[in-house]
Amino acid sequence: MSRTSIKAMKPKLSLILVSLACGITARSISAADSEHTASVETESLRVVIADNEAFGPAHRAGYNGVAELSLSGTGAKNLFVPNYAGLNLEHIFSGDSSSFGWNIFEPRRASMKLIHHTARRIELQQESTEHWPLRSRLIYEVSGDAIDFTYCGTPLADAWKKHGYIGVFFASYIDKPEDMSLQFIGRSRPGRGDPRSRWIKHLPPKHGEAANHRPAGSTWDPPFDPDFNIPLAQGISDFEYQYPFYFGRSGENVFIMMFEHSDDDRQLRFAQSPSGGGAGNPAWDFLYLQRRYQLNREFCFRGRAVLRKFISNEEVIRVYEEWSGEKVLRPKRDN
């Protein structure tokens, strides 16, 4: 796999959220909106963005992000567990034992401000959490069949200097898919198995074990002090991904998450749990590690995801190629 795209990439790393069902006109569902939620519907999908407040009969407090994501149409199923959310800003971490006594879910407990920039552009703002001096902004822009997602963080003081990286973790709790695994093109890490490229279909045996996958070519793993208490960040697997996209299936639909390539200053890792949202509800997650950060200087990453009817692995590759402009070398074997 060529690494030239890493050197040519823009200053910001990207993720993205999409549904590919063909709508082109977005309209706000103002009747459903409040100071804590924002709803947008297109011809292709329905999206509800929420801050950390509870709303409706099911959605619980503490689950910010995309509270609902479904294909449009009567009776379409929410991809996410109704009590929870997707793209939920869940953890901030440093690996430093001085923080181990703090609540690991501080981003879910601190207040947020929801801003309607336009009918289609929504922002969540969090000035900091109880202990983490990290100002966070989460921007969602819905256009046709896409939700463009941007996270920006500004360290206001240095709570991360011991190990030199800022970690942020995002969770997506999937509502009872028949197949709880994730699939991606990758290989075994050096010395840990087959180094040949292949489709990897992985479901961790339990929460926190073989839970996250680094990009191929990286020689760095984030350091953690003994007794680090975020299992999905610590549970490093024997796999590494070669292209920054993965997918999972729920019924007839496929959920694809796509990212730009990592580099030495920032690293995106896939993460997953078989039971993050409760029995039968896996978590299809990711974590971002910002190295060489500067105080009071904002860093950002963006992303895209896709929700559509599943056709084949080959079509998933084509979706990524169309978005990224990168040509994917098809693997010759599965794991």
DAWOPE-V389443 format. One record per run of one state. SS is the DSSP state (@ for helix, = for strand, . for the rest). FROM is the first residue (numbers start at 1). TO is the last residue. If there is no record, write none. Layout:
{{SS/FROM/TO} {SS/FROM/TO}}
This chain:
{{./1/3} {@/4/8} {./9/12} {=/13/18} {./19/26} {=/27/28} {./29/29} {@/30/32} {./33/36} {=/37/41} {./42/44} {=/45/50} {./51/54} {=/55/55} {./56/58} {=/59/59} {./60/64} {=/65/71} {./72/79} {=/80/80} {./81/85} {=/86/86} {./87/87} {=/88/93} {./94/96} {@/97/99} {./100/105} {@/106/109} {./110/112} {=/113/116} {./117/120} {=/121/126} {./127/133} {=/134/143} {./144/145} {=/146/155} {./156/164} {=/165/171} {./172/172} {=/173/174} {./175/181} {=/182/188} {./189/197} {=/198/202} {./203/211} {=/212/215} {./216/230} {@/231/234} {./235/235} {=/236/241} {./242/244} {=/245/250} {./251/252} {=/253/258} {./259/265} {=/266/273} {./274/282} {=/283/291} {./292/297} {=/298/309} {./310/312} {@/313/324} {./325/333} {=/334/334} {./335/335}}
